[in-house]
């Protein structure tokens, strides 16, 4: 138990300082992206609109997910949110924002590829009106598809009973584990970078 307490203390301090440092850096980047892409010369472009909404989703994810987790884990006696409904909605929104950001960034890469093509007919797909339709469809789609995540949230007590923790992937339910793997590994960690890499290579070749 003593070794576990030491590990918990080290983990807590690491989360408090390293996590806070990473949060500040990422928050600064998100705010700068929002300020840049919201300016009129960029806002009218489809690619910039994709990246603007993606940056807003990153901003929400950082403050609703990462910041709350850092505060709850680093200051368990001072900051505790016991509302099951709030925590489930928070987890749902965090997952949704992450996936929406990756999807819209992929759309931005696709937009750049369309503009780099020699066929002028493909340039029509790089219109702002189409970008707005894609953004609305993406948000609604992932909000609905991600509903099962709400029911994969549970409470459990730390072995030292220091605090109450909420987690999204219950080891008791295979379906929840599968959903977590699909969302984190596939939809967020594999598919968007792969799409951006392929479209980036094709755009470079066209140029």
Helices and strands as residue ranges (DSSP letters): H 2-14, I 15-19, H 20-37, H 40-43, H 46-61, I 62-66, H 67-74, H 84-116, G 120-126, H 128-145, G 146-152, E 154-157, E 164-167, H 174-181, I 182-188, H 191-206
